[in-house]
Amino acid sequence: MVAKCKSSLVEKLLKMLKEEYDRIAGYRTSLSWRFFQGRVAGAYSIDFDDSSWSEVKLPMTVDLRKGEAWLRCRITVPEDVMGIAVEGSTAKLFSFVMTTGAEVYVDGRLVLSADYWTELRGPRIVLGENVKPGETHVVALKLYPGIEPIGIPAFNVVYSNVEDVLLEIDAFIEELKMAMLLPGGAEAVEKVAEEFNLEVFHGKPSELLAEIEKARAKLSHLSGEAKKFRVHLVGHAHIDMNWLWPWRDTVETIRSTFKTMLDLMDRYPMFHFSQSQAAAYRVAEEEFPEVFRRIRSRVESGNWEVTAGTWVEADLNMGGDEALVRQFLHGKRYSREKLGVDVQVCWEPDTFGHPLTMPQIVRKAGMKYYYFMRCGRGYPIFWWESPEGSRILAFNSVYNNFIYPRTVCEIARRVYERHGLKTSMFVYGVGDHGGGPTIDDIEVALKIMDKPLLPTIVFSSAHRFFQEVEEEISSGRGRVPVVKGELNFTFDGCYTTHADVKRYNRLCERMLVDAERLSTLVGVYPRDTLREAWRKALFNQFHDILCGSGIHEIYGYSKTLAEDALRCAKEVIGESMETLASQIGFKEGEGVPVLVFNTLPWPRRDVVRVRLPSHLIPAKPVAVSPGGEAVPVQVCGDELVFIADTPSLGYTTYYIREGECESGNVARDEYTLENEYFTLSVDRKTGTIRMLYDKRAGRQVFNRLRYEATRPQESHLFQVLHEAPHPMSAWIIGEITGVENLVKPEEVSLVENGPVRARIRVVYKYRRSRICSDITMYRGVPRIEFHTSIEWMEFSNEAVDAPMLKVSFTPILNTTGKAVFEVPFGYAERPGDGSEVPALRWVDLSDGEYGLTVLNDSKYGFDVSGNTVRITLLRTSYSPDPNPDQGSHKVLYAIYPHTGDWRSALSFRRGYELNHPLEAMPILKPSQVRGGRPDSMSFLEAEPENVVVTCLKKAEDSEDTILRLYEATGREAEATLRFGFDVKEAQEVDLTEKPIGEKLTVEDGRLTIKLKPLEIKTLKLKTS
């Protein structure tokens, strides 16, 4: 099928052609620049005297912290370039991106201005039309002051006459390579190489072009086979919602990009363009209605492809399960309702990794295809399969391309050589800050079409490509592998950088889901309000926002969105609790009722925290359950803390009154905590855990002095790791140059002790920073919590190591444990090799007989090495935000020691419990409430234990109820749902709430369905 080698003659010819190309192309960067840093008047003018400035060569780095800077260049049009006459050419200037604001002047005229991101890859700057030898042009570049050093790329001057010759040479090189793939092509190319007159390389370029035409004629019989290769040219403009510029700049980028693409369609009727992200279309709809009208027209004509299957191109590793579903729900529904398109292509070229459950999520969002760039497995095209068996067809290639013979043909050859397929896709167009395809791209494509030995290229859409290549695969003409598992990892620092936006993300995810559940059950569902709150939370999951890799200015906007979403969720939860309370008949004379709601679909015993006016707090309070059992209450100012037993996805009522309850305090002494599950002691000298004993299992979990006369085995050990300075510090964890263990605390003291909980506070000072961790144990709860607040005042830059804060735990296991990490709707087993990897609510390390689950409420970066698991709490990156994490931070993490592995220990439930605390509300005037509901009730229970309900909400377009569940342990399950509300019938729907199955039978409030391992099912329930 493929010629595995080329003869020495062919190799020699290709080498000489490339050398000739490079020799001629060298003229592009033969520019001499002068540089000055500082304010200067009139430096843009033609006759400005820059003779005292420094002579420099580009590329170079300029430290813009020192102020603005100028570059000037004088370009004189030559008579010829390597024998190619220049007269009559169009002269243009182009370069690459400068990640700063700048102004570009040509002959004293401002031709480009940008506040944050100077895009020089797009439409090239015209120096002159029909130029004549000897004419001179002056280019001046003003760089705005910035917050860090930036790279200034090389600038290229190009003359159209010369570029025409270079295009012919490049095209011929690619024609020879393509011909080698064809039946009989290797022999034909061999003969051409034998007969090719190499003397033309020493003559005029016109002689070389004439010889190329002779060679093409000799290969013309191969044209029919060459044209059987089809490359779909898919124009695209990647638009980062926020990255190195603020939101208002993004809005203008959307306008200018969309308008430019529409204008190109008017000029070139065959031109096609594909655009993702529903949030971007919404900007056009609301702020630029005429642009949006034109888009809709071009969608109808087929020129504009909508690939907005998600609200934004979100980070997929840190977005929670329901949040990922909502990306598709809101993205696809917007595209369908506003643009009339049922999107089939999941467009993820710039995201930083892909969890193993994505094929199922994509498929159940009504999509079949997946386009991405990062973290591939080396296959340009493959079937990607999730654990329960869903498959999608994935294509892996770069974006932000330019059309040129070598770029277009490289992907065609790669797909054919790897898979035997003649259909491929080339995604092109300036991106990140928008831009899209250019006139130059389109004109070059038209020239490529005329080359007889190059593939057929068509202006096309991603959907059309996937359809064609799927047909080719179905015909049996290719070999496409099946890939299972996650497509990760890259940019490991992103799991931690900008802890504030990550905390907001987890809070929004949790509270919006809980708000939906409560308001659905009590019948006061504010659909539009919740929809808008979700869209704000989803926007903040854009990969450069949630990953912490944006400039400082963008996080003010994201914080506003998050706080708006949280405010909405809190109001909905509060109103729902009040409505529920009005429906309950509370007992009179039993004390102050406290309504406690469990938003999770299993019964649980957990912590209740509720505020009461001080005059209503008894001198010796107890909390009495509906069954009459009294439990101790601990008073902490105006807050009461007690442990409640709650029904599955339901509520109960505890009555606060005066009483007695036999129970001792949780702290045994100043450094020891003990409940019915554990005994924990803290080393007063180091602040680490001296010993943790599991009373039920009869074994030690930690023992600082496990190995006598050797280094102690520390747990709850804070460590500062030092990263060497390196580029892309927000994205990448650098080389670790040293590790400091924090084992000299400023304080170790018992700060709270009562019948419900006790807290030992450990405080460390590190340089200018302060770490305060309250080790907390509750009676009746089999986890140990660490409420940690950090005042982080560290900094770094390109000359200073960057401190990174971790906390570690090392359980005593019989063998090296298996490391398991929660991912959206599932888990991933990964080697414990010390790599920084992402996870959601929990990480587990177990040897099968015993293990430790580490839980968290807002962290995403972890590493496991041997039997040590660490949470990355904070980093100190410096680019592009010079101080992303200076300030105050709060994090709650916990440990859950257990027998068996994580499955039998139900670790996934413990992760949900930490992240979804019990909701509680005091009923201050119970005599005014006369509802008909009992004071304790379950609305829903799911069995068996490996089944998790993640969503209970109202449907988007009806009063039906949407329920989503999944199997959590990788084992089949027959799930039984028991409803505490009236369900008439059920039907399976996809993640966008479109029906996909037969109606299901609900009998006596019960519904039974089968789940494959890690399978997600979504049901639409008709209720009375």
N, C-alpha and C positions, 0 to 999 in steps of 0.2 A: 504493500500500500504506500509506504513512504520510503523514499530513498534515504538510506541510513547514512550514506557518506557521499561526498562529492569528490570528483577527481581532482588531482592537483591543478589541472588546467582551469577547471571551473573555480576552484578556490582562489587561484591566482587572479582570475578575471574579477571576481567579486571583491577581492582585496584591493585591486587597483582602482576599481570604480569607487569604493568607499574612500580610499585615500584621495582620489580626485575630488570627490564631494567635500571632504573635510578641508582640503587645500583651498578650494574656492570659498567655502562657507566661512573660513577664518576671517574674511573681511568684515563680517558683521560686528565683531567686538573690537575692531582695531581703532578704538576711540581713546583719546587722551583727555583726562578730566582734571579740573582744578577744584580744590576743596578749601572751605573756610567755615569755622564754627564761631558763631556769634551774630549779633544783629548787624546788619549792613543795609544801607539804603540804596535802592536802584540796582541791585545785583541782577535783576531780570533783564535789564536793557541790553540791546545789542552792543553798544559801544562802552559798556562798563569795563573798567580796567581791572582784570583779575590777575595781573602778572605777579603780584606779591603773594598770591595764594599758593598752597602746597599742590604739587603735582601728585596725583594718586591714580591707581588702577582699580577698576571695579571687577569683582565684588569686594566690598569692604564692610567693616562694622563701624557704626557711629554711636557714641554714647550720648543719647539725646537728653540725659539728665543734666548735661552741661549747657543745655540751651539749644536754640535753633541752629541749623547748619545749612550751608549752600554748596551745591555742586554746579560747575559750568563746563560746557564742552562746545568746541567750535568744530563743525562738520563741513568740510569742503568736498563738493561732488567731484569725484575723479573722472578722468576720461574713460577709463575702463577698469574692470576688475578681472584679473587673470585672463586678459584678452577679450573679455565680454564688454562690448560698448555699453556705457551707462546712459548716454544721452537719450532723452525721451522717456526715461523711466519715471515711475512714481516712487519717490523716496519716503520711507516710513521709518518710524522709531517704535520699538517695542521692548518690553522687559518682562519682569515677573512681579510678584506682589511685594509691596513694602508695608509692613505692619505698623504704619504710623500715618498720621495726616501729612499731606504734602501738597505743594503746588508745582506744576510743570509749565514752563514758559518756552515758547518757540519764537525766536526773533522778536522778543519783547512782548509777545501776546500770550495771555494765560489760556492754555488749552486743556488743562485738567486740574481740578481741585478736589481734595478729599479731606474730611475731618479726622477719620480714624484709620482707614484702610485704603491704601493707594493701589488701585488695580491697574496694572500695566500689561496684563495678558489679553485684554479684550480688544476691541477695535483699535487698530494701531494708529498712532499719532502721525498724521501726514506732515512731512517736512516740506514737500513740494511736489507739484504735478508737472510732468513733462520737463524734468530738470535738465540743466545744461552743465557741462563740465566747468569747474571753476566757481560756480555759485556757492555761497557759504550760508550756513544756517547756524544759529547760536541756540543751544539748549541750556536752560537754567532750571535747576531743581532746588526748591526750598523745602527743608524738612522741619516739621514743627517740633517743639520741645516735647519730650516724653518721659516715661518713668523707668526706662531701661535701655540698654544698648540694643540696636536693631541692625539687621543685615541689609545692606544696599546691594541689590543684585546687579549683574552686568547688564548694560544696555546694548541693544542691537540696532544698527542701522541697516536697512535693506533697500535694495533697488530692484524694481520689478523685473527688469531685463535679466538680471543675475539670478533672481529667484526662479524664473522660468526654466533656466538651464539646470539649476539644482533640482527642481522638481522632476525633470526628465531623467536625470541620473538616478535619483532615489526610486522613481517608478520602475526603471529598468532593473535595478537591483532586486526589487520585490518581484518583478515579473520572472526573473530567472529562478528565484527561490520558489515561487508558486509553480512554475513549470516543472520543477523537480518532483513535485508531488503527484503529477498527472501520469496516466498510463503512457508509456513511451517518452515521457518528458525528460527523464535523466539522460537518455541517449541523445535526444535532440539538443539539449543544453550542452552536452559534451561536445557535440559537433560544432555548435555555435562558438564555444570557447576555443576550439581548435582553429577555427577560421577567422576569429575576431582579430582585426589588425591592431596590435598593441601600440603601433607607432603613433596612433592618434592621441595617445596620452601625452605625447610630446609636442603636439601641434596645437591648432586653434580649437577652442571649444566647439565650433561649428563642425569640425571634422569628427569629433567624438560623437556629436549628436547624429550625424549622418551615418556613422558606423552602427550606432544603436538602432537606427531605423532599419538598416539592412538585417541586423540580427532579429528584430521583431518580425520582419517578413518571413524569415526562415522558421520562426516558431509559430507562425499564424495558424497552422493547422491544429494547434493545441487550444485555440481560443474557445472553441465550443465547450471543451471540458473545463477550462478555467472559469467560464461564466456560470458553470453549475454551482460554484461556490457563491453563497449569498451572505453579505454582511449587512445587517440592519443598522443604519445610522440613527441613533436615538439622541436627539438634542436634549440637553438638560442644563438647568442652572441651580446648583445646590445653594440654598439660602439658609445659612445658620440663623436661627431665630434671634439669638443673642450670642455674641462671642467677643470679638475685639471692638465692638461698637455697641451703643445703647439702642433701646427699642425704637426710638423715633428714626434713627438712621436705618434700621431694618425696614420700617414702614416705607421709607423712600426707596430703598433698594427693591422692595417688592413692586412698587409702582413702576420704576424705571425699567426693571428687568422684564416685567410682563408687557409693558408697552413696546419695548424694543423687539420682543419676540413676535408680537402681533404685527408690527410694521414689517418684519422680515417675511412673514407669511403673505402680506400684501404684495411684496416685491417678488417673492419666489413661491409660486403656488404649490410647488411640490414639497416645500419645507415642512417638517414635522417637529414637534417639541413636546417633551414630557415633563410634567411638574408635579411634585409631591406636596404633602403637608396641608391638611385642611385649614390649619390656622392661617397660612399665607393667603389662601383664597378668601377667607373671611375678611382679612384686611382689605383686599381688593373690593369685595362686595360692599363693605361699610364705608370705606374712605374714598374709593375710586370707582364709582358705579359704572361709568362709561367704559372703563377698562374691563370691568367684570362682564358687562354686556358683550363686549367684543370677544372675550374668552368663551362665553357660552356659545356664541355663533361659531367660533372656530372648533369647539368641541363637537358641535353638530356636523361641521364639514369634514371632520376627521383629522384636521391638522394638529389639534391640541389634544394630547393624551393626559388624562387625569390619573396620576398614580398616588393620590392622597388617600391611601388606605388607613392611615393613622392621623391623629390630630397633629402631632409633630413627629419628627424622627427622634424618638426617645432613646435614652439609655435602656438597654434591654436586660442588663444584669441587675440593676438596682431598682428598677420599677417593680412594684409588688404585683402579685397575681391579678387582683381585680383591676389595678391601674393599667396593666397591659391590655386587659380586655377592653377597658374604656377607651384606650387609644384607638382601637379598631372600631368600637361601637360608634364613637363620635366622628372619627375620620370617615368611615364608610358611609354612615348615614348622611353626613353633610354632603359628601360627593354625590350621593344618590338623589338627595332632595334638591340641592341647589344646582347641580351640574348634569343630572340625569345619567350618571355613570355608576355602574356596579363594579368597583375596582377589583381587579383580579391579581395585580402584581403588588407584592409587599416590597416597598422600596427602602432599602436600608444601607446605602453605600458608605455612609460615614460613621455609623455606630461602632462602638468599641468592643464588640463581642456579642455572642448570640447563645442563649441558654438552650439546653437540649430539648426543652418542651416547646420551642417555637414552632416546629412543623405542625404540631397539633393546634396550637393557638391560631396560626395563620389559616390552616385548613378549616377550622371551625369558625373562623371569621368570614368564611365564604370566599377564600382566595386560594390560588393554586400555585403561584409562582413567587420566587424570592430572588431579589437582586441585592448583592452586597459586595463589599470590597475587602474588609479587614477580617483576619483570622480564618482564612480558607484552609483547606487541607491539601492544596496543590492541584486540585481538579478545577478546570474552568467551568464545568457543568456536571451536576450530579443530582441524584435523588437524595434528599435529606429526610431521614426517618426519625420520628420521635418514639419514645419507649412503648406507647400503646399501639404503634403501627401506622400512624398518619404519615403520608409522604407528600412532599412538595418538590417541585423542580427548581433547583437553585442554580444561579449563574453568578460566577465570581470574577469580577474584573475591576479595574480602576475606573474612576470617573474624572472629571476635570481634564479631559483629553482635547487635543487638537487634531483635526483631520489632516492626515498626510499619508502618503503611500505606506511608509514603514509602520505607522501606528495602526492603520486599518488592517493591513495584511498580517501583522504579527498575531492579532487575536484570531484571525481566520486560520492561520497555520497551526496555532497552538490547539485550537479546538479539534482540528482535523487530525493532527498527529497524536493527540491524547485520546480522542474518542471516535475517530473515524467519521465525524459529522461535518457536513459542508455548510451548515447554517450557524451563523454566529452573530453577536451583537457588539457594536462599538458605541459606547456612551461618551459623548463629547460636549464641550461647552465650558466656559469659564464659570467657576463656582466658588462657594463659601460666602462671598459677599454678593452673590447673584452675578448677573452678566449674561451667561448663556452662550449659545453659538454666535459666531460672527459671520460677516459677509465673506471674510477670507476663508473660513471653514467651508462655506457653501460653494464658493468658486473653485476651491481645490477639489471638492467632491465631484463637481461637474467635470473637471479635467480627468480625474481618476476613472470616471465612467467610460471615457473614451479609450482607455488603455486596454488592448485586446487580451492581454494575458493576466490582468488583475481580476479579482472576483467581481461579480455583479454587486454593486452597492445600491441600496435603496434607502431613501429617506423614509423612516418608519417609526414604529412604536415598540415599546418593550412587550406589550401584550401580543402584538403580531409576531414578534420574534419567538416568544415562548410557544405560541401556537404552532408555528412552522417547525421549530426544532422538536417539539413534542410529537408532531406527525412523523418527522424523520426517524425519531427514536422508535416509535410504534411500528414503523416499517421494517425494523430490524437492521438498519444500515449502520448503527453505531453501537458503541460499548460505553454505557453510562453506569458508573458505580453507585452503590447505595452507601451513604455515609450515616452513621449513627453517633449520637453523643453531641456534646456542646462544641461550638466553634469559638474557642477562646484561647489565649488571653492576650490583651495588649493594654498599655497605658495603666499600669497597676497603681500608680499614685492617685488616679481619679476615683478610686474607691473611698478615699478619705478626704482629699482636698475640699475646702469650704464645707466644714462640718455643719454650718448653719443651714445651708440649703438642703442638706441631707436630712437633718432633723425635721425641718419643715415638711419635707416630702413624706417621711414616715407618718408624721402627725396627720397630714391631710389625708393620706390613704386610709388610716385607721378611722379617723373621725367621720369622714364622708360615708364610708361603708356602714358604720354604726348608726349614723343619722338616717340613712336609707332604711335600715332594718327597723328601727324604732318607729319612724314615721309611717312606714308601710303597715305595720301591725296595728297602729292606733288609728289609722285612717285619716291622717292629715298630711298627705304627701305633697310637698311643694315642688313639683316636677321641674318647672323652669328655673327655680332658684338653685336646686341641686345640680341641674345640668350646667348652669353657668359656673358654679363653684368647681365642678369637676374639670371643666375646660381650663380654668385658671391653674388648677393643680397639675393638669396634664401638660400645659405649656411649660411649666417649670421642670418637667422631666426631659426636655430637649437635651441632647447629649452634652453640649458644651455648658449648659446651665447646671444640671444635676451633677455632672462630673467635676464641677469646680474649675473649669479650664477657661473661664471668661475673665474679662477685665473687671476691675473693681466696680465700675459704674453700673454694670448690668444687674448687680445683685440687689440694688435698691428697688428696682422694678419687680424682680422676682419675689422679694420679700413682701411687697405690697400685695401681689397676687396671692401669695400663700396666706397672708393674714386675712385677706378678704374671704378666701375659701374656708379657713378655720372659723372665722366669725360666723359665717353662714352655717357651718356644721354645728357649732355650739348652740346657735339659736334654734336650729331644728331639733337637736337633742333635747334642749330645755323645754321647748314647746311640746314635744312628744311626751316627755316625762310628765308634764303638767296635764296633758290630755289623758294619758293613761291613769294618772292619779284620780282624775275626775270620774273615771269609770269603775273605780274600786270601792267596795264597801269596807272601810277600815273598822277595826274593833275600837269601841269607845272605852275610855278609862283604863287602857292598858299602857299608856305612856305616849311618847311622841313617835308616830309611825315614821319609819325610814323606808322608802321604796327603793329596792335594790334590783337593778336590771342586769342580766347576763346576756350579752349580745352574741355569745358563742353557742354552737349547737350541741353542747353536751353539758351535763350537770357539773358544777365545779364548786370547790371550796376555795375562797380567795379573800383578798383584803378589801374591806370597805373603808373609804375615807369620806367623811361627810361633815359639813360645817353646821353648827347649831348656835343660835344666839345664847350667850352665856347664861341668861336667866332660865333657860330651858334645860340646862345640863344638870342632872342630879348630882348630889354630893358623892354618891357611890353608884355610878351608872352601870347597868348591864343592858345587853341587847337580847330580847326574847324573840325567838322564832315563832312562826305561826303554830308550830307544834308544841310550844310552851318551853322549849329548851333555852336556858339562859347562858349566854356566852359573855366573857369579860369584855369590857370596853376600856380603852386607854384614852385619856384626855390629853390632847396636845394643844394647849391654847383654846381656841374656839373650834378645833377640829377633833372629831371623835374617830377612833380607829378600832375596828373589830373584824372578826373573821365570820363570813357568812357562807351558808350553804344555799346555792341557787339552782333552780331547775334549768334544763336545757333551753336555750334561746327563750328566756322567759324572766319572770320577776318573782320576787318574794318580798315580804314585809317583815322588818324587825322593829320591835317597839322598845324605845329607849326609856328606861325607868330606873328608879331606885331599887337596889337589890344587892344580894350577896352572890358571889360566884367563886367557888374554891379553885384557885389557881395561883401558882407562884410566879415570880418574875422570870423573864426569859434569860437574863444574864445571871450566870452563876457567881461570877466575880468580875473584877474590872476588865479582865482580858479574855473571858470565856462566855460563850453563848451556848444555850442548850434548849432544844425542844424535843418533841417525841421522835424526831427523825435523826437529828445530828447533834454532835458536840463539836464546837469549833473554838479554837484558842488562837489568839493573835500574839505574835512575838513582840514584846514591848520595845525591844531594841531595834528591830528592823521594820516593824509595821506589817510584815508579811504574815501569812497564815502559818502558824506553828504546827497546827494539827487539825485535821477534820476527820471525824469518825462517823461512819454511817452505822447507826444503831440497828436498823432493820437488817442490813446485810452482814453486820458483825465484822466490818473491815475498815481499814483506814483508807480514806480518799487521798489525803495529803499528809505528809510527815516531813517537816523541814529537816529533821535530823535522821532521816531514814538511813543514810549511809554515814556511819560514824567515821571521823577522821578524814573525811573528804569534804568537798564543797557542798554546802547545804542545798537542798532541793526547794527552791522558793516557789510559792504560789501566791497569787494576787501580788505579783511583782511588777512594779512600774519600771519600765526601761526606756532610756533615751538613746535612740540610734542616730548616728550622725551621717547624713548623706553628703557626699562630696558634691561640690557645685557641678551642675550639668545643664544642658539645654532642656527646654520643655519641662521645667521643674514641677509644674502643676500636674502634668500627665504621668511622669515617670519617676519611680523611686530610684535614686542614684546609688552609686557604689557606697556601701556602708564602711566608713573609715574607723568607726569605734562605737562601743556600746557602754553606756553607764547604767548600772543598776542602782535604783533609788532605795537604799536600805538604811538611811539615817533620818528618820522622821523628826519633824519638829514637835509632833504631838501624837500620842496614842492614848485615847481616853474613852471611857464609857460615858456617852453623852445622853443616853436615854435608856431607861429600863422600866419595863412594866409587864403586865400580864399578857399583853398581845404582842409586843415587839420590843427588841432592844437593839441599840446601835453602838458600835465601837467606831470612833472617828480616828482616822489616820491622816495626818497632814504632812506633806513633803514640800520643801522649797527647792526649786531648781532655777538657778540664776535669778531672773526677775519674775519667774512664774510660780504659781502656787497650785498644788493639787490636794484636794480634800475629798476623801472617800469615806462614806459611812457604810460600814459592813453591817448589814441588817438581817436579823432573823425574826421570823414570825412564828408564833405558836400555831400549829395546825397546817402549815404550808411547807411542802417539801422542796423548797428552793431557798437559796441564800442570795440576797440582793446586795448590790453595791451601787449606792447612790453617789455619784462622783461629780463634783463640780471642779472646774479647772479655770484658773485665770492664766491664760497663755499669752505671754508677752515677748515671745522669742521672735527673732527675725533672721533672715539670711539674704544673701545675694550671690552674684557670680564669683565672689571672692571669699565667701564664708560658708563653712559647713552648715547644713540645715538640720536642726534637731527634729526628730520624729518620736512621738510618744506612743508606746505600746504597753499593754498589761497582759501578763502571761499566767497560765495555770498548767501545772504538770501533775496529772493524776497518777496514782500507783496502779499500774495494770500488769497483768501477767506476761503479756507480749506487746509488741508494738501495735498500737490500736489502728483501726481503720478510720480514716477521716471522711466525714460526710457533711455536706454543706447544703443548706436549703436554697433552692432556686425557685423561680415562679412555677407554681403548681407541681412541685416535685423536689427532687434532691439530686445531688451529684456526688459520686465517690471520686476522690482525687488523691494522688499520692501525697504523703506527708513529707514533702521535700523542702519545706521552708519557703516555697513560692508564695507571693502575695496574691490572693485570689478573692473573688467576691462571694458574698452570701447574703441572705436576707435576715430572718429573725433568729436563726440558730445554727450552730456548728457542733458536731458531735464527734467524740473520739472514744471508741469502744473496742475491747478485745473479744467481744462476743459474750463474755461472762459478766463483765462490768464495764461501766463507762461514765463519761462526764459530758453533759450537754452544756454549752455556753450560750446563753440567751442575751439578746440586746434589744434596745428600743429605738436605735437610730444609727447604727454603725453598719458598714458594708465591706470593710477590708479586714482580712484575716490571714494568718499563716499558721500552718501546722508543721512542726519538725519533730520527728520521732513521736514522743508522747507529750509534747508541749504544744498547747494551742494559745495563740496570742490574738488579741483584738488590737487593731491599729486605731488609736483614739484621735490623734492629731498629727498633721504634718506642718512643715514650715516652708512651703514653696514660695517662690518669689516672682514667677513669671507665668502668665501675664499680669496677675494681681500681685503687687509687691508684699502685701501682708494679708492674705485671705483669712487667716484664722486667729489673728490677734484679738483678744477679748475674752468674754466669759462664755463658758460652755457647760452644759449639763448633760449627763448621759446616765442611763440606767442599764446596767448589765447584771446578769445573775448566773449562778451555776446550779445545775440540777444533776447531782450524782444519782446513778441508777444501776440496778442489776440488769443483766441482759444487754441487748443492743438497743439502738435508738428506736427501733420499731416497737419492740415489746414494752419499752419505757414510755412510748407515746410522746417522744420529744417534740414532735411537731405541734402537739397540743400545748405544751408548755410555752413554745414560742408565741403562739397566738394569745395565750393567757397574759403573758407579760406585756404584750402590745395592745391588748384590749381590756384594760382594767374595768372592774364592775362600775356601772353608772349608779349613782345614789342621789336621792333627793329627799329632804325632810318634808313631812306634811305638817305644816305649822298650825293649820286649822282643820283638823280631821272631822270635826263635828259638822262642817259645812259640806263634806263629801258624802254623797249617798249613791255611789255607783252600784252596779249589779255584779261586777266581777269579783271573784274571791281574792283574798290577799296574797295568794301565791298561785302561779300558773305557768305552764310551759306552752309556748306557741309551736315549737317544732323540736323534734328529736331525730337524729340521724344515727343509724346503726349499720354495720358494726363500727368498731372504734377507728378503723382506718379510713373512714369516710368523713370528709370535711365539707361543710357548706360555707361557701365564701361570699355569697350574695343573696340578699332578699330585698327586692326593690319593686317599684311599679314599672310596668312596661313603658317604653318610650312613647307609644302611640295608642295606648288603651288603658283601661283600668284593671287589666290582668296583672298578675304578680309574676315576677321573674325570680326563679330560684336557680342558683348554680352550685354544683358540688363536684368534688373530684376525689379520686382514690390517692392516698398520700404515701403509701409505703412500697409501691411497686408490686403489689399482689392483687389478684382479682378479688372482687367483692360483689356480693349481692346486697345492694343498699336498700334499706327500709327507711322510709320517711314517715314519721307519725305527726300529723298536723293537729295543732290545738285550735285551728280556725277552719271554717267550712271551705273545703276545696271540692268543686263540682267535677272538674276534669283537668287533665294535664296533657301537654304536648311538648315534645322535644323541639327546641329551636336552636339556631346557631348563636354565636356570640353577638351578632348584630340583631338578634331577636326575630330572624326569619324562620318560619316553620321548616323543619327538615325530617320530621318523622311522623309516624302514626299517633293518633290520640291514645293516651295511656289510661288504664283503669285505676280509679281511686275508690277503694272499698273501706268503709268504716274509718275514714280518715287516715288510711294507710296507702302508701304507694311503694312498690318494689321494682327496682331496676338493676340491671347488671352493669358493672363497671370493669373495664380492662385495667391492667396496672397503669397507674397515673393518668387514667382517662378523666377528661372533663365532660360533664354533661350540664346543659342548660335547659330548664323546663319553664314553660309558660303555664301558670295555674289560673284557672277560672274560679273565682271565689264569689260568694254571695254578697 
